[in-house]
């Protein structure tokens, strides 16, 4: 991974920023349209009482799971309107499933997006999972202000030049962080 100490020309570049630092949409016109798929997951941690209300359908706003799944699909379809540099792509499939997990006291959200296009559908899957999680929060906040959205991530993708990818079962350790300017880090021998 590049660091700030390397010359600018040797650092990896962000694809949505041009050489002058201005935002840009990536040109995918030279790429072939291929079948692409992405899966994103999120979690909403709630109290056991709230989880029981959701499972039993006892919420004042209605069936939390059905409404949140539908909201996720609707949100995923509008990704290009929400994320400024995202390509509008034709989705061939988009589904959201929410499963209650009593043991961990959470609602596990899984969004799957598919297309045949020149660019991937990771953003659509992420947006669908995020909107579903936000909808769950909106529907339970009246009874559980401590509800927490967490763990939003792409867990797998396929298609395109990079092919198949799966998130490792265990997340890698966080990279070492540099101390703030003016603060000395630990001395290293050697």
N, C-alpha and C positions, 0 to 999 in steps of 0.2 A: 504494500500500500504506500502511496506517495505521502511524503510529509511536507510541511511548509518550508523546510530547510533546503529542499531540492529546487533547482532552477525551475521556473514556471513552465518552460517548454517540456520538461521531463515528467511533470505531473499528469495523472490521468485527467481527462476533461469530462465535465458533465455534458451529456448529450443535448440538453435543453438550453445551453448557454453558448452563444457564439464567442469567437476569440476576443471580441470587444467587451464581453460581459453582459450582452443584451439577451433577453429571453428569446427563444425561437422554437418553433415546432420542428421536430426532426423530419427530414425529407425521406420518406419511405418509398418514393415512386420507383426506384430501381430494384426493390425487393420483390420476390415472387409471393403471391398469395398462397399461403399454406394453412392447413388445419392447425389451430392453436387452442390450447385449453389451459386454464389456471384455476387453482383452488386457494381460497383464503379462509382463514378462521379468525374468530374473535370469541371472547368470553364476557359474560356479564355476571359478576359475583353478586349474589343477593343473600338475604337472611333465609333461614329454613322456612320461616313463616311465609315470606314472600314467594319462595319457590313453591310451596304448597298452594298458595292462592293462584299462581300462574298455571300450575298443573291441573288444578280443579276448575279453572275458568272462573274464579271468583272475583276477578278484578272489576272495578267500577267502569273501566273504559272498554271492557269486552274481552274477547279471546286474544290474549297477548301474543301467543305463538303464531297464530294465523295472520294477525295484523302485521307483526314484525317481519314475518317471511315475505309477505306481499310488499311491504315497504322496501325491503332489501332488493327485491327484483326491480321495483320501480326506480329506486335510486341507482342501481347498477346500469340501467338503460339510459340514464341521464349523465353518465360520468363525464363525457366530453363537455357538457354544459357547466359542470362544477369544477373541473380541473383544467385550468386555462390552456395548457400546452398538450393536452391529451387529444389524440386523433378520434374523430367520430368513426366508429367502426360498426359494421353490421353484426349483430350478435345472432348466432344460430341456436344458442341455448344459454339460459341463465336460471339457476335454481338456488334457493336458500333453504336450508334446513336448520331448525333449532331443536336441540335435544336437552332436556333437563338432566342434570347430574346431581343427584341428591347427596352422594358421598362428598363431593367438593363444593356443594351449595352454590351451583352456578348453572347458567344456561350457555351451552356450547353452540356456537353459530358456525355453520360451514356454507360457504358460497362457492358455486362452481360456474364458470363462464366459458363459453366456447365460441369460436368464429372460424371462418376461412377468410383470412385477410393478410395484409402486408406487415402487420404489427400485432403484438400480443395483447392478451386480455387480463393481465395482472391487475391493472387499475380498475377494471370493471368488477372483478371478483372482490378486491379490497373495498371498493365503494359499496357494493352490495352488503358485505359483512358489516361494514361500519354503520350504514344506514339502519340495518336490522338491529344492531346493538343500541344505537341511539333511540330507536323506536321502543325497544324493550325498556330502556331507562325512562323514557317519557311516560310509558304506561304504568310503571311501578313506583315512580318517584314520590307519589302521594302517600304511599305506605312504607317506603324504604328509601329514605334520603341517602343512606350509605351504600346504595347500589353502585358498583364500580365496573366500568368498561376497561378491559385489559386484553393483552396478548393479540392484538390485531396484526396479522402477518400472512404473507403468501406462504403456503406450505408445499405447493408443488405447481409445476408448469410443464407444458410440453409444446413442441412445435417450434417453427422458426429455426434460425441458424444455430442457436445455442442448444436446441434439442430438449431432452428430458432433464428436469432438476427437481430434487426433493429436499426440503429442509431437514437437516440432521435431527435425529431424535433428541439429542441434548444440545442446547444452545451453546455456542462457543463462549469462552470467557471473554469478558469485556476487554477491549484493548487498553493498554496502559495510557493514562491521560497525562498530558504535560501539566506541570504546575503553572499557575497564573504568572504573568510577568512580574518580576521582582521577588518571586518566592522560589527559593532553592529547593530542588528535589533531593532525594536521598543520594548520598555519594556512592559511586560504584567503584569497586576495586578492579583493577585490571587491565 
